[in-house]
């Protein structure tokens, strides 16, 4: 067996071991493998036999030799074996260089979840790594290189960041919900003529709020389908087929818009059951919404129309429902609302620009 064959034995049979064999090292600062020092051959053999991501930098030019486990960290970068480390990680070298120099100076570095912006998938991306840069000595005891033992922690860090965002958003939603409940409680018990009436009204309003929360939870509180919100708010109030008709194109609402619309529809339906179309046989409620141009802007228009009920007259005082519709709903949608107590039946309308809604993909023809 020749000396060259013997030296090749320590390279193993991994993909990176074969890459080391094939490379013309005479064209690199390390020179032919036959001339490598014992310490260099030993550490390269140990790296190639390791299942943990490792990369060796050797010599003042920081020539790179890594194992198969290091390949996922490189992604689709050009082959790194035999290249200077600063060429391989040129985009992040300004962050890495001080740590490399520290290792070449004899001081190891251990860092957890170190943020680096790297280019490995055809674009720059934010990544995180936990690694140790350790000095490596040659046969004479002088520091000749550095060993990078590393694991990528991008998924873990992103999961932690997402959890923090979710917790913060959850706390915000809880505070908002408590504020809504407090407002419902205050308005309900202030306007009620008896404690029993207040209890029943309060329970129904909480149920409507809870139904909207169910829809939002199913969509992870990102947005909610308008149809589902309206359907959930109307469901407890329909006692006969054909009494309520709700139709419109797919439109998504923000969490805040979903909650306020759900409460508004509940109040309209409750009022209709007490005094309007749903209070007598043959009465009907139609809820329709559409997307249409208004003054050059693409807009959402929602209409609530009652018919077949008793003659309607404006109320003597404005209740919780009126204030909710005229103030809260208008603010949450950034639009205009109107309530018309026409003798033949109540009319309600909401109009807002499509840009005030979270889903711009809802631009469909009607």
N, C-alpha and C positions, 0 to 999 in steps of 0.2 A: 504494500500500500504506500503510495506516495505521500509526501508531507501535505500536499494540497488536499488529497482525498481525506486524510486524517482530520485536517482542519474543518472540512465540510461536514464531518459527522456531528459536530456539536450544534449545527444549525437546525437539526430536526427536520420534520416533514410538513410543517405548517405552510400556509400561503406566504407569509412574510419570510419564513426561512428560505423558501425557494426564491423569493425576490432578492434576498441578500446574496444567494448563490449566483444568480444571474447577473447582478449588477457588476459593471466593470469598475471596481474600486480603485484601480490604478488612476482613473480619471478624477478621483476625489482626494481631498486633503488627507484622508485616512490611509491611502495607499492600498496595495493588494492585501487580501486576507492573510496570505502567508506571512506577512510582516507585522501583523497585529500583535500587540503585547498580550501576555497571558491574562492580565486583568481585563483587557477589553474583550478578549474571546470569552472569558468566564461570564462577564455580566451580560454579553449579548446572548450567550447560550441560555442563561437563566431567564432573561426576558422572553425569548422565543418559546420557552417551555412553560411560561406562566399563562394562566387563564384569566388573569386580572389585567386590565388595561395598563400598559407600561410603555414608556418611550425613553430612549437613551439619547442624550446629547453628548457628543464627544469632540474634544479638541476646541481650540479657540474659535473655530468657525461654527461650532454648535451643530455638527453633522448629526442627522436624525436616523435612528434605527428603532423601530417599534414592532410590537407583536400583533397577532390577529385581533386580539381583544380591543386594540386601539383603533381599528379600522372604522367602527361606527362613529367614533368621535370625529374622525376626519371627514366623514360623509363622502361627497363626490369631489373633494379636492384632488388635484393631481397627485401622483405617487410621491410620497414624502421620504421614503427610505433613500438615504444618500444626499438629501437636500439640507441646507442650513435651516434651523428651526425658525429663524426670523423670516425666511422666505415662505415656509409652510403656513405660518400664522402672521403674515404681513399686516393684516387688518387689525390685529390685536397686539402687535409687538410692543407698542408704546406702553401697554399695561403689563405685559409679561416680562419685558427686558429687565426691569429692576429686580424682579424675583430670581431670574436666571443668574444675573450678576451676583446676587447675594449667595446663591448656591455655589457658584464658582469661587466665591470668596471664603467658602467653608461653613456658611451658615444655612442650615436647612429651613424650609418654610412649609408650614401646614396651614391651609386655608379651606374653610367650608363654604360651599355655595357662592363661589367667587363669580361675579357677573362679568361676562365678556360678550361683546358683539362680534360675531364671527361670520365668515362667508364660506358656506359649505354646501348649500342646497340651491345654488343659482341666485342667491340673494343674501343680504345681511339679515341675521337673526339674533335675537337675544338668547343667550344660553348661560347656564350656571354649572360650575364644576367644583368638586371637592378634590383636592390634590395635595401631594407632598413633593417638593423639589429637594432632592437629597444630593449632596456632593458625592462624587465617585472618584477614587484615587487610582493612580496607575501603579506599575510594579515598584516604583521608587517611593511611593507614599505621597506623591504630589497630586493635588486635585487636577484631574484631567477631563472631567465631565460631570454630568448631572443626570440623575434618574427622575423622571416624571412618572409618579404612580398616581393615577387619576381615575375618577369615576364621574360621569355626567349626572347632575342632579336637577336638570331643567324641569322635568316632569314633576318632581317633588316640590320644587320652589313654586312653580306655577299653581300647583294644587293648594299650597299654603296661601298664596296670594289670593286665589279664588275664594278660599274659605274665609279669609279676613274680609273680603268684599261682601261675601254673602252674609256674614255675621253683622257687618255694619249696616247692610241694606235691611236685614231682618229687624235690627233694632230700630231703624228709621220707620219701617212699616208698622211695627208694633206701636210706636209713638203716634203715628198717623191714625191708626185704627182706634187707639184709645181716645184720641182727640175727637174722632167722628162719633164714637159711642157716647162720649161725654156731651157732645152737642145734641145728639139724638135724645139723650136722657133729659137734658135741660129743656129743649124745645117741647118734648112730649109732655112732661109733667107740668110745665108752665101753662100749656094751652088746654089741658084736660079738665073736664068738668067734674070728674070723680077719680078716685084712686084706682078703681077697677078698670075704668076706661083707659087710664094711663098705662096700666100694666099690660092690657091686651095690645094697645097700639105700640108700646115699646117692644114687646115680644115680636110682633110682626115686622117691625122695622129692623130689628136685629137679625131676624131670619132672612130678610132680603139682603142685608149686608153680608151675612154668612154665605148665601148662595153665590154672590159675586166673588167672594174669597175662594170658593171652590173652583170656579172657572179660572181664576187667576193662578191658583196653585197648579192646576193641570197644565198651564202654559209657562210654569216656572216664573211667574210674575214679570215676564218680559213684555207681553202684550196679551190682550184677550180679544177673541172674536166678538164683534158687536152683536151678531145674531144670537150667540149663546148667552150673552149678558141680558139681552131683552127677553129671550125665551125663559131664562131662569127667573127673572123678575115677574113675568106674567103668569107663570105656571100655577101659582096658588090661587089666582083670581078667576080663572076660566072654569065655569061650572057646566057649560053646555057647548057642544060642537058648533063652530061657526061664530061664536060670540066675539072672538078676538082673532084678527088676521094680522100677522107680522111678516113682512117681506122686504128684502133688500139684498144688494150685492155684498160679497165678502169685504169686510172692513175691519181692521184691527184697531183697538184702543189701548192707550196707556193704562197702567194700573189705576192711576188717579181718575182718569176719565171713566173707566169701567165702574168704579165704585160709585161715583156721583151719578152716572146714568142709571145704574141699577136702582139706586135710591129714588131717583126722579120718576122712573117708570113705575116703581112700587107705589109711590105717592099718587100718581095719576090713576093707577088702577084702583087703589083703595078709595079715592074720591069718586071714581066712576061707580063703584059698587054701592057707595052710600047715597050719592045724589045724581049720578049720571046714567049713561046708557046701560051699564051692567046692573043697575038697580031694578030693572024690570024686564019681563020677557020680551024678546024681539029686539032688544038693544044690541048694538054692535060697536066694536072698537077696531079701528084700522090703524096699524103702525107700519109706515112705509118710509124707507130711506133710499136715497139715490145719490150718485155722483154726477154733478152737472157744472157747467161753467157759470160763474156769477161774476160779472164785471171783469171778465178776462182771467179770472182765477178758477182753477179746478176746485170745487167745493163739495162738501157733504151736506145734504139737506135731509133732515128727519122730521116727519110729520106724524102727529097723533090726532086722529079724527074720530069723534063719537057721533053716532046717529041712532035714531029709533028710541031714544030715551025721553024722559020728561023735559019740559022746557027749562032752559038754563038761565040763571041770573048771576051776575057777579057777586062774590061773597062779600059779606059786610066787613070782614076783617081778613087780613092775610095770615095764613097759617104757616106751619113748618114747610109743607110741600111747596107753596108758592115761593117762599124765600129760597129754598133749595134750588128750585128751577131757575128763578130769575137772577140769582146772585152766584151761587156755587157752581152750577152747571155752566153758566156763561163763562166764568173765570177759568174753569178747568179745561174747557174746549177752546178758549180764546175766540169765541164766536158770539153770535147774537141769538137770543131766545125770545119767544113771544107766547103769551097766553091770551086767548080770545074766548070770552064766555058768550059765544053766539047762542041765540035762543034755541036753535035746532041741535046744538051739541058743542061740547068743549073742543077747542082747537089749540094744539100746542105745536110749535115749530122750533127746531134748532138748526142753525146754519153756521158752518165754520169752514175755513180753508183746509184743503187736504194736507197742506204743509204743517198744520197743527196736530196731525195724527202721526203715530210712530211708524206706520207701515206705508212707505211711499209706493210699495209694489201693488197697492190696491187700486191702481188707476185702470179700471176696466170700463168698457162702454156699457151704458144702460139704455 
